[in-house]
Amino acid sequence: MSNQVFQNFLQNLERDGFSVEQLAAISAYETRASSAGLYQIICSVLTEEDLQDIESIQDDDQAMKRIEQLFEQRAGVSVEVAMQQIQEVLRKTQSYTKK
């Protein structure tokens, strides 16, 4: 989800009475879960040839750009859009309770 949407999400939780510690834990969980989900999706759409192409790139920034290009070609959406979709699903399926 975009930074602004995520900030609004956290502000709503804060307004609902969640503590700073709880907000930090929620933020960490959302980041880990969405990153893991994105990694799984990327791995499922890239081919063996794509992976070999990426591994041959020495520069990390260039390799990341290539991953994003190949992902968009294969999945039909950008990495950013895929991440937003994953985070929306997380927010809809995960309920947070104050302790």
Stockholm file with secondary structure:
# STOCKHOLM 1.0

chainA/1-99         MSNQVFQNFLQNLERDGFSVEQLAAISAYETRASSAGLYQIICSVLTEEDLQDIESIQDDDQAMKRIEQLFEQRAGVSVEVAMQQIQEVLRKTQSYTKK
#=GR chainA/1-99 SS CCHHHHHHHHHHHHHTTCCHHHHHHHHHHHHHHHHHHHHHHHHHHSCHHHHHHHHTCCSHHHHHHHHHHHHHHHHSSCHHHHHHHHHHHHHHHCCCCCC
#=GC SS_cons        CCHHHHHHHHHHHHHTTCCHHHHHHHHHHHHHHHHHHHHHHHHHHSCHHHHHHHHTCCSHHHHHHHHHHHHHHHHSSCHHHHHHHHHHHHHHHCCCCCC
//
